[in-house]
């Protein structure tokens, strides 16, 4: 993981956004495949984390877009990657959910 971040040359906020997006993607897409309420502990963790994950999925892409706009819409930007990853996660999550 450290090797990936060294090649991308991410700042601290970009690393945090990327890790939050990866966690949200695993959480949201994983919840579509796992029977959440079969085990009480898994259901409790799911219910405890749904609001922060919802925040990450829908607020951080807006924040990434603003950071990308601040970079004058550079194509080789980590913020564009974060924005794309979040949008793809939401799109796949809705496709799998329906």
Order of alpha helices (4+ residues) and beta strands (2+ residues): alpha-alpha-alpha-alpha-alpha
